[in-house]
Amino acid sequence: MSMSYDAVPANDLVEIVFELPEAQSLDGARTEQLWAQPLDDGRFQVLNTPFHVTGVSLNDIITATPLPGHDARYLFGRVVEKSGRSTYRVLTYPDTTLADFLATWKQLEAMGCKYEQPPGGLTSLHAIDVPPSADIEKVLVLLRSAQVAGVWDFEQGDCGHVA
């Protein structure tokens, strides 16, 4: 159902650093780090669902360059291959109960969606991964319905689904 943001690290993985414009961060962060699997020729496969970064989703193939003085840390370059996944940020309202959240979440989960929460960060923030197999129109209807019902607010981080 949920994934811990820091659950992915392994010996052969690297961190990709994404610089953020102020408008992209909900908590004032200037960078976001995502785990990635090195491929070849400076390419990497993203292994996290981004919280703040836009235009990138889980399993996208990206380029990055080594950060001087840092082992296994790279600076994001560009996306070279989309995975077909989409990313949404959901911010639950302060008075949202767990039951309110789960009522909509269970429907999204049934479509294959997963979410991550930041470790020790905003517990009301969720990064939603929508797999290519999910009907994006149905996902959007559920996200909007919960928004109208006052459960959460949401925004698109990346739409990788083909119309």
C-alpha positions in Angstrom: 0.0 0.0 0.0 2.6 2.6 1.1 6.3 2.7 0.5 8.8 4.3 2.8 10.8 7.0 1.0 14.0 5.6 2.3 13.2 1.9 1.8 15.1 1.5 -1.5 18.8 2.0 -0.8 21.2 -0.8 -1.8 24.9 -1.0 -2.5 24.7 -0.4 -6.3 22.2 2.5 -6.2 23.0 6.2 -6.4 21.3 9.4 -5.4 20.2 11.8 -8.0 19.9 15.4 -6.9 17.2 17.5 -8.5 17.4 21.3 -8.0 14.0 22.8 -7.3 12.5 26.2 -8.1 10.9 27.6 -4.9 7.4 27.2 -6.5 7.9 23.4 -6.7 8.5 22.7 -3.1 5.7 22.5 -0.5 8.1 22.7 2.4 10.8 25.1 1.1 13.3 22.5 0.1 15.8 23.6 -2.6 16.6 20.0 -3.8 15.1 16.6 -3.8 17.1 13.4 -3.9 15.8 10.2 -5.6 17.3 6.8 -5.7 18.3 5.5 -9.1 19.8 2.4 -10.7 22.9 3.1 -12.9 22.5 1.8 -16.4 25.1 2.9 -19.0 26.4 6.0 -20.6 25.4 8.3 -17.8 21.8 7.0 -17.8 19.9 6.0 -14.7 16.4 4.5 -13.9 14.5 6.4 -11.2 13.4 4.2 -8.3 11.3 6.6 -6.2 8.1 8.6 -6.8 9.0 12.3 -6.6 7.4 14.5 -4.0 8.5 17.9 -5.5 10.2 17.3 -8.8 7.9 17.8 -11.8 8.2 16.1 -15.2 9.7 12.9 -13.7 8.0 9.6 -12.6 9.0 6.3 -11.2 11.1 4.1 -13.7 11.8 7.0 -16.1 15.3 6.9 -17.6 17.3 10.0 -17.0 20.8 11.4 -17.5 22.9 12.8 -14.7 26.5 13.9 -14.1 28.7 13.1 -11.0 28.7 15.7 -8.3 32.3 16.7 -7.5 33.5 15.4 -4.2 30.5 13.0 -3.7 30.6 9.3 -4.3 27.3 7.9 -5.6 25.6 11.3 -5.9 24.7 12.8 -9.3 23.1 16.0 -10.6 20.0 15.4 -12.7 20.4 16.2 -16.4 17.2 15.4 -18.4 14.6 12.7 -19.0 15.5 10.5 -22.0 12.8 7.8 -21.8 9.4 8.0 -20.1 8.1 4.9 -18.3 4.4 5.6 -19.0 3.8 6.2 -15.3 2.2 9.4 -13.9 2.9 11.1 -10.6 0.5 13.2 -8.4 1.1 15.0 -5.1 -1.7 14.6 -2.5 -1.8 16.9 0.5 -4.5 15.8 3.0 -6.4 18.5 4.9 -5.7 18.8 8.7 -9.2 17.5 9.6 -9.0 14.5 7.2 -9.4 11.2 9.1 -7.6 8.0 8.3 -11.0 6.5 7.3 -11.7 9.4 4.9 -8.2 8.9 3.3 -8.6 5.2 3.0 -12.0 5.3 1.5 -10.6 6.9 -1.6 -7.1 5.4 -1.4 -8.4 1.8 -1.5 -10.1 2.5 -4.9 -6.8 4.0 -6.2 -4.8 1.0 -4.8 -7.2 -1.4 -6.6 -6.1 0.3 -9.9 -2.4 -0.4 -9.0 -1.5 3.0 -7.6 1.0 3.2 -4.8 2.2 6.0 -2.6 5.2 7.2 -0.7 5.4 9.4 2.3 8.5 11.4 3.2 10.5 10.2 6.3 9.9 12.5 9.2 8.5 15.1 6.9 5.1 16.3 6.1 3.0 13.3 7.1 0.0 14.7 5.2 2.0 14.7 1.9 1.8 11.6 -0.4 3.5 11.1 -3.7 1.1 8.9 -5.8 2.5 6.6 -8.5 0.0 5.7 -11.2 1.1 2.7 -13.3 0.7 2.6 -17.1 -2.0 0.0 -16.7 -4.3 2.3 -14.7 -7.1 4.2 -16.4 -5.8 7.7 -15.9 -9.3 9.2 -16.4 -10.7 7.1 -13.6 -7.7 8.0 -11.4 -8.4 11.7 -12.0 -12.1 11.3 -11.2 -11.2 9.7 -7.8 -8.6 12.4 -7.1 -11.0 15.2 -7.9 -13.9 13.5 -6.0 -11.8 13.4 -2.8 -10.7 17.0 -3.4 -14.3 18.1 -3.7 -15.2 16.1 -0.6 -12.6 18.0 1.4 -10.3 15.0 1.9 -7.2 16.3 0.1 -5.9 18.7 -2.4 -3.8 17.4 -5.3 -1.7 18.4 -8.2 0.0 16.7 -11.1 3.7 16.2 -10.9 4.0 14.4 -14.2 1.6 12.8 -16.7 3.3 9.9 -18.5 0.1 8.3 -19.7 -0.6 8.4 -23.4 -4.0 9.8 -24.2 
